[in-house]
Amino acid sequence: MIQKKILFIHPLGYNPVNAKTDISRKANIMPPLGLASIAAYLDQFQINSHIIDCYADPESDELIVKYLENEAPAFIGFSCTTSSFLDGIRIAEYEKLSGYPSSYKLPIFNYPKVPNASCISSRGCPYSCSYCDRSVFRKSFRYNSARYLYNHLKYLKDNFNIRHINFYDDQFTFNRRRVEEFARLMIQNPLKITFNCAARAEHLDFELLKLMKAAGCWMISLAKFTPFPGSPIYSKIKEQGEKIGTFTEDWEKMDCMQFLFIPKGLTKQKMEVLFIDFYKSHFKRTTVLIGYMSMIWRSPDSWIRFIKDIASFLKFAFTNKRM
Ligand code: SF4
């Protein structure tokens, strides 16, 4: 019997020429965890698959053509969103991601050591912030157990020498018991892996922070803004129209870098000025500058990346142009 093959493609989503200089891509290259999970699931049924990630390697066209010519896969799958591990699957198929982990880069200054990786250990969030898309998971919340998580990190350490993990969960600390158990496992059987996560402030307290720090937690992000279709604010904008502002729904420009909704009473120019002012006032604060300077010894790899791309970063700082 001929062994059927499947090719999974994570499309780039925009022009490869632009991608090469896109500072937001260079500052954060996340692996397609959903495709890797599906590949792992298929492996359990002896179905052979391969992943080509155009985001990590914008010049993958040739690779795709070659694969199609040589392997003639029975199916091709595309993923245009980030995904997570499916319940019941032990380990995502990192081995199938060519270039993993070195082709992937966590957000600059967001990690202490390399090689590092990202991970999603839960899905959903029971809250309904107006700007947040809850259309897929609604108010549900499901998660990997603390033991699963610990084993997963151990796998990454043993097989890829991963030294830092960025958890992309919406609400890493929502289930306090899970996080406490995970932290204790990391303290009792250290893996020498640090981690970052995102949380909602009311799901943190001093005791939990102390425990997480002892377990290797390096940074917690507390804010987020994604006013896309599915978020309550998007429906409100559509319903109330001109009464609350003007909205240009141009998907070519919906890249989180441009103001497409202008609230009544403001202009696009004014919002751009306020945005730049905010950036400048934040990054010029002495404590922030000292924080970044301290990254020279706290995250040397971030500084190497920063210096390598200093021209692009300066261009962005002065012109607000990403590419
Ligand atoms: S912004 Fe955070 S807390 Fe609010 S709904 Fe989204 S994931 Fe939940």
Boltz pocket constraint, residues with backbone or C-beta under 6 A from the ligand:
constraints:
  - pocket:
      binder: B
      contacts: [[A, 124], [A, 125], [A, 126], [A, 127], [A, 128], [A, 129], [A, 132], [A, 133], [A, 134], [A, 170], [A, 171], [A, 200], [A, 224]]
      max_distance: 6.0
